Amino acid sequence: MPDEIPEVIWNKDKTAGILNLITELNMLLSKSEALRMIKNGGIRLNQKKVEDPSFIVTIRDGLVLQAGKRKFVRLKLER
């Protein structure tokens, strides 16, 4: 994991489907691309591999999402 991870302020729902979350954060261009990445083991949430494309993420401060080897985002909740 890199030392510097870009932070994104999240002011939407407290839960989100993993495919929607990835595309809303502009980590990947489409849900089909995100689905492919999940099937190939390329999506991680706090360093744990996401294997279920219907996974619902509970958004919390400091959550780190990784797509592939080089795309990282840390979520920061808007207060």
N, CA, C and O atoms as CSV, one atom per row, in Angstrom:
chain,resi,resn,atom,element,x,y,z
A,1,MET,N,N,0.843,-1.167,0.000
A,1,MET,CA,C,0.000,0.000,0.000
A,1,MET,C,C,0.894,1.239,0.000
A,1,MET,O,O,1.884,1.290,0.730
A,2,PRO,N,N,0.548,2.236,-0.816
A,2,PRO,CA,C,1.384,3.443,-0.885
A,2,PRO,C,C,1.277,4.282,0.391
A,2,PRO,O,O,0.313,4.169,1.149
A,3,ASP,N,N,2.287,5.120,0.609
A,3,ASP,CA,C,2.286,6.003,1.779
A,3,ASP,C,C,1.204,7.071,1.661
A,3,ASP,O,O,0.536,7.402,2.640
A,4,GLU,N,N,1.040,7.601,0.463
A,4,GLU,CA,C,0.055,8.653,0.209
A,4,GLU,C,C,-1.115,8.076,-0.577
A,4,GLU,O,O,-0.946,7.635,-1.714
A,5,ILE,N,N,-2.294,8.078,0.023
A,5,ILE,CA,C,-3.500,7.597,-0.655
A,5,ILE,C,C,-4.446,8.784,-0.796
A,5,ILE,O,O,-4.732,9.468,0.187
A,6,PRO,N,N,-4.940,9.035,-2.024
A,6,PRO,CA,C,-5.869,10.150,-2.206
A,6,PRO,C,C,-7.147,9.950,-1.384
A,6,PRO,O,O,-7.699,8.850,-1.329
A,7,GLU,N,N,-7.603,11.030,-0.749
A,7,GLU,CA,C,-8.836,10.975,0.032
A,7,GLU,C,C,-9.984,11.562,-0.770
A,7,GLU,O,O,-9.827,12.552,-1.484
A,8,VAL,N,N,-11.137,10.930,-0.634
A,8,VAL,CA,C,-12.355,11.416,-1.274
A,8,VAL,C,C,-13.390,11.623,-0.181
A,8,VAL,O,O,-13.626,10.731,0.634
A,9,ILE,N,N,-14.008,12.798,-0.163
A,9,ILE,CA,C,-15.053,13.076,0.822
A,9,ILE,C,C,-16.346,12.443,0.343
A,9,ILE,O,O,-16.786,12.680,-0.783
A,10,TRP,N,N,-16.953,11.636,1.205
A,10,TRP,CA,C,-18.179,10.901,0.870
A,10,TRP,C,C,-19.335,11.520,1.639
A,10,TRP,O,O,-19.325,11.548,2.870
A,11,ASN,N,N,-20.339,12.019,0.907
A,11,ASN,CA,C,-21.488,12.644,1.562
A,11,ASN,C,C,-22.803,12.013,1.114
A,11,ASN,O,O,-23.859,12.644,1.170
A,12,LYS,N,N,-22.724,10.765,0.669
A,12,LYS,CA,C,-23.917,10.071,0.181
A,12,LYS,C,C,-24.361,9.038,1.206
A,12,LYS,O,O,-24.073,9.183,2.394
A,13,ASP,N,N,-25.056,8.003,0.765
A,13,ASP,CA,C,-25.582,6.968,1.656
A,13,ASP,C,C,-24.482,6.295,2.471
A,13,ASP,O,O,-23.315,6.284,2.079
A,14,LYS,N,N,-24.873,5.741,3.602
A,14,LYS,CA,C,-23.931,5.040,4.484
A,14,LYS,C,C,-23.613,3.637,3.984
A,14,LYS,O,O,-22.666,3.011,4.460
A,15,THR,N,N,-24.394,3.135,3.028
A,15,THR,CA,C,-24.114,1.837,2.418
A,15,THR,C,C,-24.168,1.995,0.905
A,15,THR,O,O,-24.885,2.845,0.378
A,16,ALA,N,N,-23.394,1.158,0.217
A,16,ALA,CA,C,-23.374,1.195,-1.249
A,16,ALA,C,C,-22.924,-0.161,-1.763
A,16,ALA,O,O,-22.102,-0.832,-1.139
A,17,GLY,N,N,-23.464,-0.555,-2.896
A,17,GLY,CA,C,-22.989,-1.764,-3.554
A,17,GLY,C,C,-21.571,-1.531,-4.049
A,17,GLY,O,O,-21.231,-0.423,-4.465
A,18,ILE,N,N,-20.755,-2.551,-4.007
A,18,ILE,CA,C,-19.345,-2.410,-4.384
A,18,ILE,C,C,-19.190,-1.923,-5.823
A,18,ILE,O,O,-18.314,-1.102,-6.098
A,19,LEU,N,N,-20.019,-2.408,-6.745
A,19,LEU,CA,C,-19.916,-1.979,-8.147
A,19,LEU,C,C,-20.242,-0.493,-8.278
A,19,LEU,O,O,-19.542,0.237,-8.980
A,20,ASN,N,N,-21.306,-0.043,-7.603
A,20,ASN,CA,C,-21.669,1.377,-7.639
A,20,ASN,C,C,-20.584,2.243,-7.014
A,20,ASN,O,O,-20.250,3.306,-7.537
A,21,LEU,N,N,-20.042,1.788,-5.904
A,21,LEU,CA,C,-19.010,2.553,-5.203
A,21,LEU,C,C,-17.778,2.759,-6.086
A,21,LEU,O,O,-17.245,3.865,-6.173
A,22,ILE,N,N,-17.338,1.696,-6.734
A,22,ILE,CA,C,-16.154,1.774,-7.597
A,22,ILE,C,C,-16.365,2.758,-8.742
A,22,ILE,O,O,-15.472,3.543,-9.061
A,23,THR,N,N,-17.544,2.719,-9.360
A,23,THR,CA,C,-17.789,3.617,-10.494
A,23,THR,C,C,-18.064,5.048,-10.031
A,23,THR,O,O,-17.669,5.994,-10.713
A,24,GLU,N,N,-18.734,5.231,-8.882
A,24,GLU,CA,C,-18.981,6.587,-8.375
A,24,GLU,C,C,-17.686,7.288,-7.979
A,24,GLU,O,O,-17.585,8.512,-8.063
A,25,LEU,N,N,-16.705,6.514,-7.550
A,25,LEU,CA,C,-15.407,7.088,-7.183
A,25,LEU,C,C,-14.481,7.234,-8.386
A,25,LEU,O,O,-13.331,7.652,-8.244
A,26,ASN,N,N,-14.986,6.888,-9.575
A,26,ASN,CA,C,-14.223,6.979,-10.826
A,26,ASN,C,C,-12.930,6.167,-10.791
A,26,ASN,O,O,-11.928,6.549,-11.397
A,27,MET,N,N,-12.964,5.053,-10.080
A,27,MET,CA,C,-11.790,4.176,-10.051
A,27,MET,C,C,-11.731,3.347,-11.326
A,27,MET,O,O,-10.651,3.056,-11.840
A,28,LEU,N,N,-12.892,2.974,-11.826
A,28,LEU,CA,C,-13.009,2.253,-13.093
A,28,LEU,C,C,-14.132,2.903,-13.887
A,28,LEU,O,O,-15.003,3.563,-13.320
A,29,LEU,N,N,-14.107,2.715,-15.199
A,29,LEU,CA,C,-15.045,3.417,-16.066
A,29,LEU,C,C,-16.458,2.858,-16.047
A,29,LEU,O,O,-17.419,3.604,-16.239
A,30,SER,N,N,-16.603,1.550,-15.818
A,30,SER,CA,C,-17.937,0.957,-15.913
A,30,SER,C,C,-18.121,-0.141,-14.875
A,30,SER,O,O,-17.159,-0.657,-14.304
A,31,LYS,N,N,-19.386,-0.482,-14.649
A,31,LYS,CA,C,-19.696,-1.575,-13.727
A,31,LYS,C,C,-19.225,-2.908,-14.292
A,31,LYS,O,O,-18.830,-3.796,-13.538
A,32,SER,N,N,-19.263,-3.054,-15.614
A,32,SER,CA,C,-18.797,-4.316,-16.209
A,32,SER,C,C,-17.287,-4.479,-16.013
A,32,SER,O,O,-16.805,-5.591,-15.794
A,33,GLU,N,N,-16.548,-3.380,-16.092
A,33,GLU,CA,C,-15.106,-3.436,-15.830
A,33,GLU,C,C,-14.853,-3.778,-14.357
A,33,GLU,O,O,-13.952,-4.555,-14.040
A,34,ALA,N,N,-15.652,-3.192,-13.467
A,34,ALA,CA,C,-15.530,-3.487,-12.040
A,34,ALA,C,C,-15.867,-4.951,-11.761
A,34,ALA,O,O,-15.203,-5.599,-10.952
A,35,LEU,N,N,-16.888,-5.466,-12.423
A,35,LEU,CA,C,-17.275,-6.868,-12.267
A,35,LEU,C,C,-16.141,-7.799,-12.693
A,35,LEU,O,O,-15.849,-8.784,-12.016
A,36,ARG,N,N,-15.510,-7.481,-13.815
A,36,ARG,CA,C,-14.360,-8.260,-14.291
A,36,ARG,C,C,-13.226,-8.248,-13.270
A,36,ARG,O,O,-12.607,-9.276,-12.997
A,37,MET,N,N,-12.969,-7.076,-12.716
A,37,MET,CA,C,-11.892,-6.950,-11.726
A,37,MET,C,C,-12.194,-7.771,-10.475
A,37,MET,O,O,-11.294,-8.391,-9.908
A,38,ILE,N,N,-13.456,-7.780,-10.042
A,38,ILE,CA,C,-13.835,-8.576,-8.870
A,38,ILE,C,C,-13.625,-10.053,-9.162
A,38,ILE,O,O,-13.060,-10.778,-8.344
A,39,LYS,N,N,-14.082,-10.502,-10.331
A,39,LYS,CA,C,-13.934,-11.917,-10.702
A,39,LYS,C,C,-12.468,-12.329,-10.793
A,39,LYS,O,O,-12.130,-13.485,-10.537
A,40,ASN,N,N,-11.594,-11.384,-11.159
A,40,ASN,CA,C,-10.161,-11.674,-11.276
A,40,ASN,C,C,-9.390,-11.385,-9.986
A,40,ASN,O,O,-8.166,-11.506,-9.953
A,41,GLY,N,N,-10.101,-11.006,-8.933
A,41,GLY,CA,C,-9.454,-10.772,-7.642
A,41,GLY,C,C,-8.739,-9.447,-7.526
A,41,GLY,O,O,-7.831,-9.307,-6.707
A,42,GLY,N,N,-9.129,-8.463,-8.332
A,42,GLY,CA,C,-8.417,-7.189,-8.352
A,42,GLY,C,C,-9.020,-6.079,-7.521
A,42,GLY,O,O,-8.532,-4.950,-7.569
A,43,ILE,N,N,-10.078,-6.362,-6.752
A,43,ILE,CA,C,-10.702,-5.340,-5.911
A,43,ILE,C,C,-10.502,-5.725,-4.450
A,43,ILE,O,O,-10.784,-6.851,-4.038
A,44,ARG,N,N,-10.007,-4.754,-3.676
A,44,ARG,CA,C,-9.789,-4.992,-2.245
A,44,ARG,C,C,-10.395,-3.852,-1.440
A,44,ARG,O,O,-10.412,-2.697,-1.865
A,45,LEU,N,N,-10.886,-4.213,-0.278
A,45,LEU,CA,C,-11.465,-3.262,0.656
A,45,LEU,C,C,-10.702,-3.430,1.963
A,45,LEU,O,O,-10.783,-4.482,2.597
A,46,ASN,N,N,-9.961,-2.401,2.371
A,46,ASN,CA,C,-9.078,-2.501,3.547
A,46,ASN,C,C,-8.186,-3.733,3.459
A,46,ASN,O,O,-8.045,-4.475,4.431
A,47,GLN,N,N,-7.591,-3.948,2.305
A,47,GLN,CA,C,-6.629,-5.014,1.997
A,47,GLN,C,C,-7.238,-6.417,1.976
A,47,GLN,O,O,-6.504,-7.403,1.908
A,48,LYS,N,N,-8.575,-6.522,2.034
A,48,LYS,CA,C,-9.231,-7.828,1.936
A,48,LYS,C,C,-9.906,-7.935,0.579
A,48,LYS,O,O,-10.624,-7.029,0.156
A,49,LYS,N,N,-9.669,-9.044,-0.094
A,49,LYS,CA,C,-10.198,-9.255,-1.434
A,49,LYS,C,C,-11.724,-9.334,-1.409
A,49,LYS,O,O,-12.308,-10.030,-0.578
A,50,VAL,N,N,-12.361,-8.610,-2.332
A,50,VAL,CA,C,-13.814,-8.674,-2.500
A,50,VAL,C,C,-14.090,-9.713,-3.572
A,50,VAL,O,O,-13.604,-9.590,-4.696
A,51,GLU,N,N,-14.865,-10.735,-3.234
A,51,GLU,CA,C,-15.141,-11.817,-4.181
A,51,GLU,C,C,-16.585,-11.847,-4.645
A,51,GLU,O,O,-16.909,-12.544,-5.607
A,52,ASP,N,N,-17.465,-11.098,-3.974
A,52,ASP,CA,C,-18.890,-11.097,-4.291
A,52,ASP,C,C,-19.273,-9.767,-4.939
A,52,ASP,O,O,-19.197,-8.726,-4.287
A,53,PRO,N,N,-19.687,-9.781,-6.221
A,53,PRO,CA,C,-20.050,-8.532,-6.893
A,53,PRO,C,C,-21.302,-7.865,-6.327
A,53,PRO,O,O,-21.561,-6.698,-6.621
A,54,SER,N,N,-22.081,-8.583,-5.522
A,54,SER,CA,C,-23.271,-7.979,-4.913
A,54,SER,C,C,-22.993,-7.515,-3.477
A,54,SER,O,O,-23.919,-7.189,-2.735
A,55,PHE,N,N,-21.719,-7.490,-3.095
A,55,PHE,CA,C,-21.312,-7.089,-1.747
A,55,PHE,C,C,-21.767,-5.666,-1.454
A,55,PHE,O,O,-21.582,-4.768,-2.275
A,56,ILE,N,N,-22.365,-5.462,-0.275
A,56,ILE,CA,C,-22.791,-4.135,0.166
A,56,ILE,C,C,-21.752,-3.613,1.157
A,56,ILE,O,O,-21.453,-4.253,2.165
A,57,VAL,N,N,-21.219,-2.451,0.849
A,57,VAL,CA,C,-20.178,-1.834,1.676
A,57,VAL,C,C,-20.832,-0.889,2.676
A,57,VAL,O,O,-21.643,-0.044,2.298
A,58,THR,N,N,-20.480,-1.031,3.946
A,58,THR,CA,C,-20.886,-0.063,4.958
A,58,THR,C,C,-19.797,0.999,4.995
A,58,THR,O,O,-18.669,0.736,5.410
A,59,ILE,N,N,-20.148,2.195,4.559
A,59,ILE,CA,C,-19.170,3.280,4.436
A,59,ILE,C,C,-18.816,3.800,5.823
A,59,ILE,O,O,-19.695,4.113,6.626
A,60,ARG,N,N,-17.515,3.888,6.091
A,60,ARG,CA,C,-17.047,4.481,7.336
A,60,ARG,C,C,-15.758,5.264,7.060
A,60,ARG,O,O,-15.086,5.054,6.050
A,61,ASP,N,N,-15.446,6.143,7.955
A,61,ASP,CA,C,-14.278,7.001,7.805
A,61,ASP,C,C,-13.000,6.168,7.726
A,61,ASP,O,O,-12.794,5.262,8.534
A,62,GLY,N,N,-12.152,6.475,6.759
A,62,GLY,CA,C,-10.861,5.809,6.634
A,62,GLY,C,C,-10.872,4.528,5.823
A,62,GLY,O,O,-9.840,3.867,5.707
A,63,LEU,N,N,-12.006,4.165,5.264
A,63,LEU,CA,C,-12.118,2.952,4.448
A,63,LEU,C,C,-11.237,3.095,3.208
A,63,LEU,O,O,-11.307,4.110,2.515
A,64,VAL,N,N,-10.409,2.086,2.922
A,64,VAL,CA,C,-9.507,2.134,1.770
A,64,VAL,C,C,-9.981,1.136,0.726
A,64,VAL,O,O,-10.138,-0.052,1.008
A,65,LEU,N,N,-10.205,1.632,-0.478
A,65,LEU,CA,C,-10.638,0.814,-1.604
A,65,LEU,C,C,-9.508,0.770,-2.620
A,65,LEU,O,O,-8.919,1.798,-2.955
A,66,GLN,N,N,-9.210,-0.430,-3.107
A,66,GLN,CA,C,-8.138,-0.621,-4.088
A,66,GLN,C,C,-8.698,-1.313,-5.315
A,66,GLN,O,O,-9.410,-2.311,-5.204
A,67,ALA,N,N,-8.372,-0.779,-6.492
A,67,ALA,CA,C,-8.738,-1.396,-7.768
A,67,ALA,C,C,-7.449,-1.631,-8.543
A,67,ALA,O,O,-6.774,-0.683,-8.945
A,68,GLY,N,N,-7.117,-2.890,-8.748
A,68,GLY,CA,C,-5.866,-3.214,-9.421
A,68,GLY,C,C,-4.684,-2.983,-8.495
A,68,GLY,O,O,-4.831,-2.944,-7.273
A,69,LYS,N,N,-3.516,-2.832,-9.093
A,69,LYS,CA,C,-2.296,-2.679,-8.289
A,69,LYS,C,C,-2.018,-1.242,-7.871
A,69,LYS,O,O,-1.332,-1.007,-6.877
A,70,ARG,N,N,-2.548,-0.273,-8.628
A,70,ARG,CA,C,-2.110,1.105,-8.409
A,70,ARG,C,C,-3.197,2.115,-8.072
A,70,ARG,O,O,-2.882,3.267,-7.778
A,71,LYS,N,N,-4.459,1.724,-8.105
A,71,LYS,CA,C,-5.533,2.687,-7.832
A,71,LYS,C,C,-6.043,2.506,-6.411
A,71,LYS,O,O,-6.599,1.465,-6.060
A,72,PHE,N,N,-5.843,3.538,-5.602
A,72,PHE,CA,C,-6.267,3.522,-4.206
A,72,PHE,C,C,-7.091,4.765,-3.915
A,72,PHE,O,O,-6.842,5.832,-4.476
A,73,VAL,N,N,-8.082,4.619,-3.026
A,73,VAL,CA,C,-8.869,5.751,-2.548
A,73,VAL,C,C,-9.187,5.507,-1.079
A,73,VAL,O,O,-9.562,4.403,-0.684
A,74,ARG,N,N,-9.031,6.560,-0.275
A,74,ARG,CA,C,-9.446,6.499,1.135
A,74,ARG,C,C,-10.685,7.382,1.267
A,74,ARG,O,O,-10.678,8.546,0.865
A,75,LEU,N,N,-11.749,6.812,1.837
A,75,LEU,CA,C,-12.988,7.564,2.013
A,75,LEU,C,C,-12.955,8.343,3.318
A,75,LEU,O,O,-12.530,7.840,4.358
A,76,LYS,N,N,-13.410,9.569,3.233
A,76,LYS,CA,C,-13.526,10.419,4.410
A,76,LYS,C,C,-14.976,10.878,4.463
A,76,LYS,O,O,-15.476,11.489,3.519
A,77,LEU,N,N,-15.649,10.582,5.568
A,77,LEU,CA,C,-17.052,10.955,5.698
A,77,LEU,C,C,-17.188,12.445,5.949
A,77,LEU,O,O,-16.456,13.031,6.747
A,78,GLU,N,N,-18.143,13.044,5.250
A,78,GLU,CA,C,-18.431,14.457,5.476
A,78,GLU,C,C,-19.247,14.576,6.750
A,78,GLU,O,O,-20.212,13.834,6.938
A,79,ARG,N,N,-18.887,15.465,7.594
A,79,ARG,CA,C,-19.576,15.594,8.893
A,79,ARG,C,C,-20.598,16.683,8.871
A,79,ARG,O,O,-21.265,16.925,9.877
